[in-house]
C-alpha cells in the first residue's frame, strides 16, 4: 500500500473509530464461539466470558464484557472471534486504545497484515498525544515494524523500528526487529551492529548467532562467522509485552502451563519453566510434554537425579 493510500485509510479509520458503530454484532451471530474438542477448563472459561456479555446491561459494562471475551478467546488462539469481540468493544468505547493494539495482534495472527497495520497506526496516532502512553506507543511502533517487515515494506518498517528505539532503547526485541529489517534490506553491516546490541542486552539469547554468522560471512570474515555459528542455541530474544502477556496469562489448564514452561525455557529462565511444568503435572500427572519439559528444566538446573526420575516415569507411561 502506498503512503498516500495508507494516509487516507488511516484518516477514515480514525473517523470511524471516533464515531463508533451503532450496534455491536450480536453474540448469537458470531461464528466459532464454541470450537469443540477442547479441554473442559478451556470450555468453561469460554462459557464464562460469553455469560459476561449476556449479563451486561449498561454501555460501559457491555464494552468491558466484550473486551474480556476478546482477550479470553485471543489467549486460546481463537482470533477470528477475538477480532469481532474487540470491534464490538471499541464500537461502544472507542477511546480504549490498548484494546485496539490487541485487536492488531489478533489480525496479525490471522495474517491480515494490512488491517493489523491500520490498527497499530491508529494506536500510534492516539497514544502520541498528551499525556503520552509511552509504553503503548513503543509497542505499537514495534508491532507496526514487524508487520511491515513481513509484507516487505522495509523502509517503512525501519522507520517504525527506529521510532521504537527512541522510546525504548534498552528493548532487545526492538533491536532484533531492526536487525532483521537491515538484513532483509541487504545492509549486512547495519544488521550486525543491531545484533551486537541484542547480544549486550540479552546475552543468553543464543538463537541469533546463526543469522549473525551468515551476515558476518557476507562481510568477509569466515573465521568469526564459524565461531558465531558454533554458539548457536535455542534461546530466543525475550519479547517484553505487558499487554499481550496479560492476555496470555488468562489461559487456564495444563496446556497453558506447558506453554508458559516452554516460553520460560526458551528465555533461559529454567526455574520459572520448572515451576510451570510442575503446575501442569498437578492437573495432568501423566502429560508427556510436561514430564519431558520438566526433565529438561531439571537438567538445566543441575538436578540430574530429578531429571532421571522424570524420564523413568515417562518411559513407564510410554514404553
Protein Blocks (a to p, Z undefined) as FASTA:
>chain_A
ZZklmmmmmmmmmmmmmnopfbdcdfklpghklngjiafklmmmmmmmmmmmmmpmbfml
mmmmmmmmmmmmmmnopaklmmmmmmmmmmmmmmlmklmmmmmmmmmmnopaklmmmmmm
mmmmmmmcccddfklmmmmmmmmmmmmmmnopaklmmmmmmmmmmmmmmlmklmmmmmmm
mmmnopaklmmmmmmmmmmmmmmlmmlmmmmmmmmmmnopaklmmmmmmmpcfbdcdddd
fklmmmmmmpgcjklmmmmmmmmmmnopaklmmmmmmmmmmmmmmbmklmmmmmmmmmmn
opaklmmmmmmmmmmmmZZ
